Amino acid sequence: QVQLIQSGPEVKKPGASVKVSCEASGYNFGSYVIHWVRQAPGQRLQWMGCINAGNGNTYYSQTFQGRITITMDTSASTVYLELDSLRSEDTAIFYCARDQKILVARLELQYWGQGSLITVSS
Amino acid sequence: QSALTQPPSASGSPGQSVTISCTGTRGDVGGYDFVSWYQQHPGKAPKLIITEVKKRPSGVPNRFSGSKSGVTASLTVSGLQVDDEATYYCASYAAKNSWVFGGGTKLTVL
């Protein structure tokens, strides 16, 4: 079955960077788009960006442009989210999620990781 | 990008129907039929319940239905059940390979 397993919780200081991983299994990794979604405590979902695992193309939200990088390691079936210049408002659960259709980005997120809690605090 | 506008809360009694709205602009909801809806229970990851305005993924009960008119999309939950109590989010394609979520609507089943 499709699984997305994310890295564990982290505590970071303001100004630091964080790299969150999302290991995929149970399907052909290179056939789907993986998105990253942020959810601050008690707040709404926010689309951050995505990567097409077939060709490596990335797309980012303007909200995070300039401090977000999404990469992948095809040999490890793993996608990474790196967020720089962390501030307290970045304290949130970060989810990776897989799109529903092959090689098409639609934000139809059928499969989700368990979420990674990142706490930004001095 | 501004979030799509949803009412913060909605409610209904078991067996009743409730409709949740999601208002955007011509640059997102009004311009594309790529509106999806998610259900999120507390402490859980969201679950996809509607795609492309009105399509239901496999396994989603037909009590959930979607529609769109102009810049406003809607989710209707019919025959409300206790387990439908959750927060519902809409999402839409917003051009140039970007997407936007709504603010979320907390549905209470009275």
Interface residues (C-beta under 8 A of the other chain):
Chain A: H35 V37 R44 L45 Q46 W47 Y59 S61 Q62 T63 Y95 A97 Q100 A105 R106 L107 E108 L109 Q110 W112 G113 Q114 G115
Chain B: Q1 A3 F34 S36 Y38 Q40 A45 P46 L48 T51 E52 P57 Y89 A91 Y93 N97 S98 W99 V100 F101 G102 G103 G104
